[in-house]
Amino acid sequence: MPAPRPALRRRAELHPGAWWLWALGLGTAATRTTNPLLLGLLMASAGYVVATHRSTAPWARSYAAFAKLAFAVLLVRIAFTVVLGSPIPGTHVLLTLPEVPLPHWAQGIRLGGEVTAEALLFSAYNGLKLAALLICVGAANALASPARLLKSLPGALYEAGVAVVVALTFAPYLIADVQRLRAARRLRGRPDRGVRGLLQVGLPVLEGALERSVALAAAMDARGYGRTADVGASVRRTTTALTLGGLLGVCAGTYGLLTAEGGTYGLPVLLGGVAAALAGLRLGGRRSVRTRYRPAPWGLRAWLVAGSGAAVAALLTLASVRDADALHPGVLPLTAPAFPLWPAASVLLALLPAFAVPQDTEGAENPANPEEPS
């Protein structure tokens, strides 16, 4: 089967920012509920999209690591409740641990004691919310190419973006080198486990990481990384004022949306802060002397993917206001969580990218040197 032409491939590519907006929308939705059924449905939807659309590049394998981290966070949250107790009272005692006496200055803290089902359930609900956030971030890391995302950053954020991309891609490629060398040692009949195998694999891995670092530094120097254009002092001051004021407005507006008292001013302040920050980034991009080769297009599919994440976030936020009991199930008394139908249907909108984006969109990328800056 002949390979698709570059022009057709570029039209089929999805903008990496759309994946991040989709994942951030799912993460926002996860913060609006502690219902384990909705959170499980949200994580299952994100996992299905990742399973059908992630590429074979090394950075795309990070989803499994994020899933393991999410599971570890859930276990740690429950373990803390077992050992340190919980402020949630309960009547269903599961076990009683030996309680360690503490000095008088540690009042309010206990080690051991009774472990109730209500406390464990409350801890599991909150731990599952943190796990869902990690799953959403892992989905964005597995679906969006860091190198292509770097090309789409505003000029003012380019240097910081390069540092972030290098940091994000270093660990996945280090893991890929370890797996490749261990497979080669197994084929040669040499040990690949234990301390001996780790020591014999470690040196080639570090050598490969050093070679990639030198190649990356040479590529950055050859492309004039760090050069800036001369701009007037008034432009620099205006850029600083807009960016700083915009970020403060975003923080104040977000705080207003999350509190009941700031519901009236939260959205206008947030929108004004975003507009000021975007204007500051636009002006700050004048100092960046660089060009984009084949910029990632933002088409209809990108709008659908980003819009599906935003729709899930908006609908779950609305549901948390109108039906707070269903989205935040209580543990006193100890009852099973309800399954709200229309919030669950809203979560299923997260599956839209699985059908709107062709499955080979991200699968044919060439990961030969994704760390090289554009």
Secondary structure, DSSP 8 states (H G I E B T S, - for coil): -----HHHHHHH---HHHHHHHHHHHHHHHTT---HHHHHHHHHHHHHHHHHH--SSGGGGHHHHHHHHHHHHHHHHHHHHHHH--SS--S-EEEEEEEE---GGGTT--EEEEEEHHHHHHHHHHHHHHHHHHHHHHHHHHHS-HHHHHHTS-GGGHHHHHHHHHHHHHHHHHHHHHHHHHHHHHHTT---SHHHHHHHHHHHHHHHHHHHHHHHHHHHHHTTTT-B----HHHHHHHHHHHHHHHHHHHHHHHHHHSSTTTTTHHHHHHHHHHHHHHHHHHHGGGB----SS-----HHHHHHHHHHHHHHHHHHHHHHH-HHHHS--TTTT------HHHHHHHGGGGHHHHHS-TTTTTT---SSTTS--
